Amino acid sequence: NAGVTQTPKFQVLKTGQSMTLQCAQDMNHNSMYWYRQDPGMGLRLIYYSASEGTTDKGEVPNGYNVSRLNKREFSLRLESAAPSQTSVYFCASSEGSGGVFRTDTQYFGPGTRLTVL
Amino acid sequence: GENVEQHPSTLSVQEGDSAVIKCTYSDSASNYFPWYKQELGKGPQLIIDIRSNVGEKKDQRIAVTLNKTAKHFSLHITETQPEDSAVYFCAAFIPGYSSASKIIFGSGTRLSIRP
């Protein structure tokens, strides 16, 4: 039982390049989330998926897109990376459906450290 | 807007002593308050949480207290050990329908335990 896995662990991009961050969970959870973590700012929600086939914007969705490929996988795409997107990205999942409306425990992956030059 | 203030940003305590981290939230509708521990190179992990109908919750060496009137809540770690060294985040959940609900995180406290 690996929990929540993320790939890659590290990535360096040039401004304007695109990439997709991958996330998978093996806990049969319904909800999945993408956060970014910046120094001194805690975690901020980018997008979430309350159930397979649905996605919703969080606090800071601009510049990102997501895909809930199936119940296990939730990917985050940067279409045209900008230096302001330099951050550590965390994927999380929780058991219940309904996204952040439910106060279920969220389980986090190990993170992807992204640098945009 | 909604925010959660967390203090201190760094904290160093002698092994065996107690550590206290405090958070203040702005939205009085907040009703759920989790605390996360993040070790170096890892994702945050829930260590304890409290709901607004409870004033205090304890789990072995860690405890959380909530003062709804003052809108603040605190994490208490007693008999600190080297493995307690990490970054701790508080958060406050604001209920609402679907995407109107949100969870706001504090900015984190880096706790160091001195041997």
Interface residues (C-beta under 8 A of the other chain):
Chain A: V4 G40 M41 G42 L43 R44 L45 A50 D56 K57 G58 E59 F90 A92 G98 G99 V100 F101 T103 T105 Q106 F108 G109 P110 G111
Chain B: V4 Q6 S9 N31 Y32 P34 G41 K42 G43 P44 Q45 L46 D49 R51 F89 A91 F93 P95 G96 Y97 S98 S99 S101 K102 I103 F105 G106 S107 G108
